[in-house]
């Protein structure tokens, strides 16, 4: 389903849900296929499972059947606010017996987010018998590493590959979870689910992302890094939503969200914390939500970051802006001030995380990505723009890329503060391994 440019639409032929306007513009997009599909979800981490539900609701997947011990109520509130058409059937409990297959009968796609092998084996058997595809994604903490794995099963795919995505725990038990890796996992699983529902090729290989080398005897998921330094999140839109969620969930408390723009209804397909904030400044709405959910100390700056904006008080700057001039300016200022800069960029199917660590030197994100050549001049400043509504100057956008890149941006900081290498990462939804 595609729609003509909004400037030529009349009220009679306008999209029925303006909230989804940014994604129905993607060539070949079929929103009706997402709306009529029924997706079965099994999980045991309340945060990860509810993140997937919320993101799927924002994408316009209306029919979800979930088996899990519990779901994060804050995220469920967001899911229902983002998608008034959401039909969620929730069956509390672990997926640990063949009788629990019955609620998932009739689903179009199965999703396995669990962390015990019994549930995964039951789901694989059900998918095989009923000829259903199964997207398997989960976080792990094994030996001296933590990370995530993802694999999409369909009939005919090599069964030996499935051994790589069977967790070591055989029976269900409470799972501590990793809130940042959950952001990335939920986004990747939703991307694979979307591909299946739209008839697109899935990722041909299994995906493994390893984030932490742990000392023997260390806890499987280290607590939040200890830092009293304040953090600036420049851009409170889609990337800012997920960066804010990740930072607050880890326990970072001194956060400042900076953005000049208001929330628009067309933001709601990917900016999941704004379901009741249309018309409010994004920075203010994001600050309020993070305070409400996590009780952190967060501040708001409703402003452009131009050459007169003072960033010197911040030890770390997250760049979630949407224009090259702002990215160049942040690169220059962070190099001058000796600040860590974690820059994220997203498109419909690709994105990147580029890290500048002044302790190691090297290229800034603007230099590495060639932004000076793109802009065409060395002296850069950020000019205030006319705030036309997104629907009159539309660019296609979806939730998954923003969720994945936002989570990886926060994980980059966690790696830096833990003394680990934090490599630049490039995401391609069509790539063989998604991450490189």
C-alpha positions in Angstrom: 0.0 0.0 0.0 1.4 3.4 -1.0 0.0 6.9 -0.9 0.7 9.9 -3.1 2.6 12.9 -1.7 0.6 14.5 1.1 0.5 17.9 -0.6 -1.8 16.4 -3.3 -4.1 14.5 -1.0 -7.7 15.5 -0.5 -9.6 14.6 2.8 -11.3 11.8 0.9 -8.2 9.9 -0.1 -5.9 10.7 2.8 -4.4 7.8 4.8 -6.8 6.5 7.4 -4.3 6.8 10.2 -2.0 9.8 10.0 0.1 8.3 12.8 1.5 5.7 10.3 2.1 8.3 7.5 5.9 8.0 7.6 6.0 4.3 7.0 3.2 3.8 4.4 5.4 6.0 2.1 8.0 3.3 1.9 7.9 1.7 -1.6 6.2 -1.7 -1.5 4.8 -1.2 2.1 1.6 -3.0 2.9 0.1 -1.7 6.1 -3.0 -3.8 5.6 -0.9 -7.0 5.8 0.5 -5.9 9.2 -2.9 -4.9 10.5 -4.6 -8.2 9.7 -1.7 -10.5 10.8 -1.8 -12.3 14.1 1.5 -12.6 15.9 2.2 -15.0 18.7 4.8 -14.0 21.2 6.4 -16.0 24.0 8.8 -14.5 26.5 10.0 -14.6 30.1 11.6 -11.1 30.5 8.9 -8.6 31.3 10.9 -5.7 29.8 12.0 -7.4 26.6 8.6 -8.9 25.9 6.7 -5.7 26.6 9.2 -3.7 24.4 8.4 -6.0 21.5 4.7 -5.6 22.1 5.0 -1.8 22.3 7.1 -1.5 19.2 4.8 -3.9 17.2 1.8 -1.8 18.3 3.6 1.4 17.1 4.2 -0.3 13.8 0.5 -1.0 13.4 0.5 -4.7 14.2 -3.0 -4.9 15.8 -3.4 -8.5 16.9 -0.9 -10.0 19.4 -1.2 -13.1 21.5 1.4 -13.2 24.3 2.4 -15.9 26.7 4.7 -14.6 29.5 4.9 -14.6 33.3 4.3 -10.8 33.3 4.7 -7.7 31.2 6.0 -4.2 32.1 2.9 -2.2 32.8 4.5 1.1 31.8 5.2 -0.2 28.3 1.8 -1.7 28.0 0.3 1.7 28.7 2.4 3.1 25.9 1.4 0.3 23.5 -2.3 0.9 24.1 -1.8 4.7 23.8 0.1 4.3 20.5 -2.3 1.9 18.9 -6.0 2.3 19.8 -6.7 -0.7 17.5 -4.4 -3.0 19.5 -6.0 -6.4 20.3 -3.8 -8.0 22.9 -4.5 -11.4 24.3 -2.3 -12.0 27.3 -1.9 -15.5 28.9 0.3 -15.2 32.1 2.7 -18.0 32.7 5.8 -19.7 31.3 5.6 -21.5 28.0 6.5 -24.9 29.4 3.8 -27.4 28.3 2.2 -28.5 24.9 -1.2 -27.4 26.2 0.0 -23.8 25.9 0.3 -24.2 22.1 -3.5 -23.8 21.8 -3.6 -20.0 22.4 -1.0 -19.6 19.6 -2.9 -21.7 17.1 -3.9 -19.6 14.0 -1.0 -17.1 14.3 0.7 -15.9 11.2 4.2 -15.7 12.8 5.6 -17.0 16.1 8.1 -14.9 18.1 10.3 -16.6 20.8 12.0 -14.2 23.2 12.4 -16.7 26.0 15.5 -17.9 27.8 14.9 -21.6 28.5 15.4 -24.5 26.1 12.1 -26.3 26.9 10.0 -23.4 25.6 12.1 -22.9 22.5 11.9 -26.6 21.6 8.1 -26.6 22.1 7.8 -23.6 19.9 10.0 -25.0 17.2 8.0 -28.2 17.1 4.7 -26.2 16.8 6.2 -24.0 14.0 7.4 -27.1 12.2 4.1 -29.0 12.5 1.9 -26.0 11.5 4.3 -24.7 8.8 4.8 -21.3 10.6 7.9 -19.1 10.6 9.5 -18.5 14.0 11.6 -15.5 14.9 13.9 -16.4 17.8 15.8 -13.6 19.5 17.1 -13.4 23.1 19.8 -11.9 25.3 22.4 -14.2 26.9 25.0 -14.3 29.6 27.3 -17.2 29.2 30.8 -18.0 30.3 32.6 -14.6 30.0 30.4 -12.8 27.6 26.9 -11.3 27.3 25.1 -10.4 24.1 22.2 -11.3 21.9 21.3 -13.9 19.3 18.7 -13.9 16.6 17.6 -16.6 14.1 14.6 -16.9 11.8 13.2 -20.4 11.3 11.0 -21.6 8.5 10.4 -25.0 7.0 13.4 -26.2 5.1 16.0 -24.2 6.9 18.8 -26.2 8.3 17.9 -27.6 11.7 21.5 -27.7 12.8 21.6 -23.9 12.9 19.0 -24.0 15.6 21.5 -25.5 18.1 23.1 -22.1 18.2 20.0 -20.4 19.5 19.0 -22.9 22.2 19.7 -21.4 25.7 21.7 -23.4 28.2 18.9 -23.2 30.9 16.6 -26.1 30.2 13.7 -25.2 32.5 12.0 -21.8 33.1 13.1 -19.6 35.9 13.1 -15.8 36.6 15.5 -14.0 34.1 17.3 -10.8 35.2 17.3 -9.3 31.8 19.5 -6.6 30.2 17.4 -3.5 29.5 19.7 -2.1 26.8 20.3 -5.3 24.9 16.5 -5.8 25.1 16.1 -2.6 23.0 18.3 -4.0 20.3 16.9 -7.5 20.4 13.2 -6.3 20.3 14.1 -4.0 17.3 15.8 -6.8 15.4 13.1 -9.3 16.1 10.4 -6.9 14.9 12.4 -6.2 11.7 12.4 -9.9 10.9 8.7 -10.2 11.8 7.9 -7.3 9.5 9.8 -9.0 6.7 7.8 -12.2 7.1 4.5 -10.3 7.1 5.4 -8.3 4.0 6.8 -11.3 2.1 10.4 -10.0 2.2 13.5 -12.2 2.5 14.6 -12.7 6.0 18.2 -12.4 7.2 20.1 -15.4 5.7 22.4 -16.0 8.7 22.0 -16.2 12.4 23.1 -13.0 14.2 25.3 -12.8 17.3 26.3 -9.6 19.0 28.7 -9.9 22.0 29.0 -6.9 24.2 30.8 -7.6 27.4 33.8 -9.7 28.4 33.3 -10.6 32.0 35.8 -11.7 34.6 35.3 -15.2 35.9 32.8 -15.0 38.8 31.4 -11.6 37.8 27.7 -11.2 37.8 26.1 -12.0 34.4 24.7 -8.5 33.9 26.9 -5.8 35.6 25.1 -2.9 37.3 25.1 0.6 35.9 28.5 2.2 35.3 29.5 4.5 38.1 29.7 8.1 36.9 28.6 11.4 38.4 29.1 13.2 35.1 26.1 14.6 33.3 25.0 13.5 29.9 23.4 15.5 27.1 21.0 13.9 24.7 20.8 16.2 21.7 17.6 15.3 19.8 14.6 14.0 21.6 12.9 12.3 18.7 13.0 8.6 17.8 16.7 8.1 18.7 16.3 10.3 21.8 13.3 8.2 23.0 15.4 5.0 22.9 18.6 6.5 24.2 16.6 8.1 27.1 15.0 4.7 27.9 18.3 2.9 27.8 20.2 5.4 30.0 17.5 5.7 32.6 17.0 1.9 32.7 20.7 1.5 33.5 20.6 4.0 36.4 22.1 7.1 34.8 20.5 10.0 36.6 21.9 13.3 35.4 20.4 13.6 31.9 19.5 16.7 29.8 17.3 16.4 26.8 17.8 19.1 24.1 15.4 19.6 21.2 13.6 22.6 19.7 10.7 20.8 18.1 7.1 19.8 19.1 5.7 16.3 19.0 3.6 15.7 15.9 1.1 12.9 15.3 3.3 11.5 12.5 6.1 10.9 15.1 4.1 8.3 16.9 5.0 5.3 14.7 8.5 5.4 16.2 8.6 7.8 19.2 7.0 5.5 21.7 7.0 7.7 24.8 4.8 10.5 23.2 1.4 8.9 22.8 -0.3 11.5 24.9 2.1 14.5 24.2 1.2 15.7 20.7 1.8 19.4 20.5 4.2 19.5 23.5 7.9 20.2 23.1 9.7 16.9 22.5 12.4 17.6 25.1 9.9 18.5 27.8 7.7 15.4 27.0 10.7 13.1 27.1 12.0 14.6 30.3 8.7 14.2 32.0 8.2 10.6 30.9 11.7 9.5 32.0 11.2 11.2 35.4 7.8 9.5 35.8 9.0 6.1 34.9 12.4 6.0 36.5 12.6 8.8 39.0 15.8 10.2 37.6 17.1 13.8 37.7 16.5 15.0 34.1 16.4 18.5 32.6 15.0 20.1 29.5 16.4 22.5 27.0 14.0 23.6 24.3 16.6 24.9 22.0 18.8 24.4 18.9 22.4 23.5 19.6 24.2 26.2 17.7 27.6 27.7 18.2 26.3 29.8 21.1 25.0 26.8 23.0 27.2 25.8 25.9 27.9 22.1 26.1 31.0 22.3 28.3 29.3 21.0 31.4 28.6 17.6 29.9 31.1 14.7 30.0 29.1 12.7 27.4 27.0 13.9 24.4 24.6 11.7 22.5 23.9 12.9 19.0 20.4 12.0 17.8 19.9 14.9 15.5 18.5 14.7 12.0 20.7 17.1 9.9 24.3 17.1 8.9 25.0 20.6 10.1 24.1 19.7 13.7 26.2 16.6 13.5 29.2 18.5 12.2 28.8 21.1 14.9 28.6 18.5 17.7 31.7 16.8 16.4 33.7 20.0 16.4 32.5 21.1 19.9 33.1 17.7 21.5 36.6 17.5 20.1 37.4 21.0 21.3 36.0 20.3 24.8 37.4 16.8 25.1 34.0 15.2 25.5 32.8 11.7 24.6 30.5 11.9 21.6 28.2 9.0 20.6 26.6 9.8 17.3 23.7 7.8 15.8 22.2 8.0 12.3 19.2 6.1 10.9 17.4 5.5 7.6 14.6 3.2 6.8 16.7 0.1 6.6 20.2 1.1 7.7 22.0 3.1 10.4 25.2 3.6 12.3 26.8 4.3 15.6 30.0 6.2 15.5 32.0 6.9 18.7 34.5 9.7 19.4 36.6 9.1 22.5 38.9 12.0 23.3 41.2 9.7 25.3 42.0 7.8 22.1 41.8 10.6 19.6 41.0 9.6 16.0 38.4 10.9 13.6 35.2 12.6 14.7 31.8 11.2 13.4 31.6 14.1 11.0 35.1 13.3 9.6 34.6 9.6 9.5 31.2 9.8 7.7 32.4 12.5 5.2 29.8 15.1 6.3 31.9 18.1 5.3 31.9 16.9 1.7 28.2 16.3 1.8 27.5 19.8 3.2 30.1 21.4 0.9 31.6 23.9 3.2 33.9 24.0 6.3 32.3 26.7 8.3 29.0 25.3 9.6 26.3 26.6 11.8 22.8 25.5 12.7 20.0 27.8 11.5 16.5 27.7 12.9 14.2 26.2 10.3 10.6 26.8 9.5 8.7 24.1 11.4 6.4 22.7 8.8 4.5 19.6 9.8 6.1 16.3 9.0 3.2 15.4 6.7 4.1 18.3 4.4 7.8 17.5 4.2 7.7 13.8 4.7 10.6 11.3 4.8 9.9 7.6 5.3 10.8 6.3 8.7 10.1 3.2 10.8 10.6 2.3 14.4 13.0 -0.7 14.1 16.1 1.1 12.9 15.8 3.8 15.5 15.2 1.3 18.3 18.3 -0.8 17.3 20.6 2.2 16.8 19.4 3.9 20.0 20.1 0.8 22.1 23.5 0.3 20.5 24.4 4.0 21.3 23.7 3.4 25.0 25.6 0.2 24.9 28.6 2.0 23.4 28.8 4.2 26.5 28.5 1.2 28.8 31.4 -0.4 27.0 33.5 2.7 27.2 32.9 3.1 30.9 33.7 -0.6 31.5 37.0 -0.2 29.7 36.0 -2.2 26.7 36.6 -1.3 23.1 33.5 0.4 21.6 33.8 -0.1 17.8 31.8 1.9 15.3 28.8 -0.2 14.2 26.9 -0.3 11.0 23.4 -1.8 10.7 21.8 -3.0 7.5 18.5 -4.7 7.7 19.1 -6.3 4.3 22.6 -7.5 5.2 23.7 -11.1 5.8 24.4 -10.4 9.4 22.6 -7.1 10.0 25.5 -5.7 12.1 29.1 -5.1 11.0 
